[in-house]
Amino acid sequence: MKVEHAVFLGASAATVVGAVIGNERLQQVAKPLIAPALAVRVLRGQENIDAVDAGLLVAGLAAATVGDVFMIDPDDDQRLIRGASSFAVMQAGYSTVLARRGARPTAAALVPRLLGWLGAAGLLRARAASVAPTLTGYGAVLGTTSTLSADPALAPGARVVAGMAVPNRDRRSWLGLGGLLFTSSDALIVVRRLFIRGETGRRASEGVILGSYAAAQLLLVEGMLAAGDRA
């Protein structure tokens, strides 16, 4: 546990609490600290990873910080669009790092993610046309990251279930779960946007979205750092 991990955990917990109790001010203070804390983690360990990978990770986390600020109010469609656009930049960076580490799409990962993306795209087009193009495009970039992160070749020696490495003490094995959590978190954004109407349900679902998002970020960043470790 390093100082940046403590900041990350505190900011993540405060952000989730702020969403559940409807305290936007608490989110405004805490949420913009989540990604920068992970960026510090990358910078502190950059002597052990390729400089290009470190740069891509830091740039991606900077874009995530912008996205986090926009997404503090997920019920404002314009902010949602800007947030998704920022996160697309992050996902493109993550996908590039994973590909540079040797990740390749597998059928076990690609098929369910492709089907989920097609289903979400259809729902958005039918029920939320104003945000459909941006969220559908973002979903494609996210799906790329999620598919690549699930490649079990990234975590040699890990037990594989349903085509994905089971997390263990080797941080490289965390990548698949990180990508899956990111996909689940963003899928819940679509569900919340289209189907959840009550205030209590919307706050609770936002808490789940943010908690799974923070966990996904941690697992992916730590996994990519370990995958690129040259120490």
Salt bridges, closest charged atoms under 4 A:
GLU4 OE2 - ARG44 NE 2.83
ASP50 OD1 - ARG100 NH2 2.90
ASP53 OD1 - ARG100 NE 2.67
ASP53 OD2 - ARG101 NE 2.93
ASP75 OD1 - ARG192 NH1 2.77
ASP75 OD1 - ARG202 NH2 2.31
ASP77 OD2 - ARG193 NH2 2.87
ASP170 OD2 - ARG172 NH2 2.82
GLU199 OE2 - ARG203 NE 3.09
GLU206 OE1 - ARG192 NE 3.69
GLU222 OE2 - HIS5 NE2 2.75
GLU222 OE2 - ARG41 NE 2.71
GLU222 OE1 - ARG171 NH1 2.64
